[in-house]
Amino acid sequence: MSITTVTNPTGTPAATPAAATNNGTLGISSAAEQQDRFMKLLVAQMKNQDPLNPMDNAQMTSQIAQINTVSGIEKLNTTVASLLASFNNMQAQTATQLPGRGVLVEGNRLTLSTGGAIGGVDLSAAADAVGVDIVDATGAVVRQLSLGQSPAGVRSFTWDGLGSDGAAVPEGNYRIRVNATAGGKAVLVSPLSASLVQGVSNGANGVQVDLGAGGVHAYSDIKSFL
């Protein structure tokens, strides 16, 4: 906002609204108070302006537009803060229903137990072929899975716990490596780990989900529900 000095008929400089609203010592705490003070000073300026050098209409319009912009930004910030608070409350209420639910989060851990194991992939684009290598603690590939064609996004897969030779492998933790191609070119893909939600909490960092051995994650880290 520009600073303009107008001399009244008595020769005493009169502060313009632009100058007054830029003064950080006024202690204005809100855009509403600032706008009210601006309008009062604008009226005073118009009353005391030099008849031989009146205020330019374009200048006055510009100053009013600027003060309205400040007011509008404050209202927008208030609205955004309110929406964010409502979203956080809704997220917290939804999270209370999660304990015991299976979820997929980014990670390469695959836990084999009775009945098999569940994992997932997150594709950045559609793929003609998606492959998953299941690797044991020694780094050896115990099974390769072909998921075929897949659209972009998250999808899950299951492993029956059998190795490449058809024999059952020991229960425990394994890792997965994933790859995907489309038209012979690589597609960006991320591995996903399945876990059961043990508990949830809502603190300064937002809603957090406790996945037990899978660690603690932000609610937004959940890619899909099982």
N, C-alpha and C positions, 0 to 999 in steps of 0.2 A: 504494500500500500504506500502510495507516494506521500511525501510531507510537503505541505504548502502553507505559506504564511500570508495572511490577508491583513492589510492595514485598514482599521476602521476610520471614520471621519475624524476622530480625535487624535489620530496618529499613533494609537497604541496597537501593537501587533496582537492579533487574535489567533489563538491556536486553532487549527483546523481539526475536524474529526479524525483525519488520517494521522496527524501528529499525535493526538491524544491517545488513540487506540494503540499506537505503537510504543507508548511509554510503559515500560515494565514495572514502574513504581506505583501504578494505580491500584494494584491488588485486585484486578478483575478476576473473578473465579470461574466465570462461565460465559459462553457465547451470548446467552440471553442478557446478562448484565452488560456485556460489552456492546451489544446492539442497542440497548436502551441508552447508554452513555453516548454512543455515537450519534443517535438521533437527536438527543438534547443539544449536543455540541453543533450539530449541523444546523439546527434551528437558530442557535445563538450566532453562528457564523453568518447565516443569511441575513439576520437582523442587523449585524454590525459591519457588513461588507461595504466597501467603498462604492458608492453609486456610480463613480466614473470608471470603476474597474470591477464589475460584478463577477461572481463566480461563473466559470464556464459550465454549461449544462452537461457537456460530455464528461468533465471532471467529476461533477457531482454524481452522475450516473455510475461512473466507474467505482467511486468510493462506496456507494450503496451496494453495488454488485459484490465487492470484495467482502464487506461485512456479512452479507447474506451467505457467501461461500463459507466463511468461518462457522456460521451458525449451522449450515447444512452438514458440514463435516462432523461437527460435534453430535448432531442427531444421528448421522449414519453410524458413527462409532458406538453410540449407545444402543442402536438397533442390532448391530453385529454382536456386541457383547451379550445382549439378551438372547439372541439366537444361539450363540455358542454355549451359554449356560443351560438353555433348554436341551440342546443336543447332548451335553455331558450328562444331564440328569436322566435323559432317555436311555443313554448308553449304560449308565450305572444300573438302571432298573432291569434292562435286558440281561446284563451280566450276572445278576443274582440267580438266573435260571440255568446258568452254564455248568455248575459242578456236576460231574458225572458224564458230561457230554464229550464226545470225541471231536477233536479239531485238527486241522492241518495248519502248520506254521512252517516258515522257511527253515530248512535244515536237512542234513543228509543221514540222520539216524533212523534205523529201521529195527524195530524190536520184534523178534519172533517168539511167539508163545503158542500154547496149545490152540490149534485151529488156524494158524497162519499169521500173517502180518499185513499191515496196511500202510501204504505210502502215497505220495502224490507228486505231481509235476505242475509247474506253472509256466505255460507257454506264452511268449510274447506275440506270437502269430500262429496261424494255422500251419500244421505240419503234415507232410505225406507219411512220415514214419517217425515214431518215438520209441527209443530204446532205453532200458534200465538195466544196469549192471549191479548185481548184489555182491558186495565184497565183504569177506570175513576179516578178523582182526589181524591176520597175517598179510592182508592185501591181495589175497587170491580171490578171483571171481568164482563164486559158487553157483551162480545162476544168471542167465541173461533173459530178460523179458522183452517181448515185442508188443507194444501197445497199439501198433498200427497207426491209422490216420487219426488226427485229433484237431479240434478247433482251437483257436486261441483261448487262453484262460486256464483255469484250474481244473484238473481231473485227478481222480484217485485211482489206485490200482491195488490188487491183492496178490500176495505171494503165498502159495500153499505150503511152503517150508521144505520143498524138495530141491535137491541139488541138480546139476546138469545131468548126472547119471541116473536120476530118478529115485535116489535114496534120500530119506529124511536127514536133514542136517540138524545139529544140536540147537536147542533153543538159546536165545540170548540176543545180544546186540550186534547188528551188522550196519554197514554203510551202503549208500546207493550213489551211483554215478548215472547221470542222465544225458541223453543226447537226442537231437531232433533235426530233421532236414526237410526242406521243401524245394522241389525242383533241383535237387542235388546240392543245394546250398544250406549251410547250417542255420538253424533257428535258435535264438536265445531262449534257453529253458533253465528253470531253477528247480532243484529237488525240494520236496516238502516232507516233513516228518509228522506222523500221527501221534497224538497224546490225548490222555483223558484230563479234563480240567479238574483239579483238586480243590480249588477255591478261588475266590475273587476278592479284590480289595479296591477301594476308591480313595486315593490320596491326592497329594499335591501334583503328582505326575499323571493324574487321570486314573482310569480303570486299568488295573493290572490283573492278569490271570496267572495262577500258579499251576504249571503243568507237571509238577513233580520232578522226575528225572529230566524232563524237557526244559526245565528252568522257568523263570518268571518272564512273561511277555506283556507288552502293552496290548490292550484289547484290539487295537487296529492292526496288530501283527497277524491276527487270525485270517487265513486265506479262505477257509471253507469249514463247514460243519459236517460231521460224519453221521 
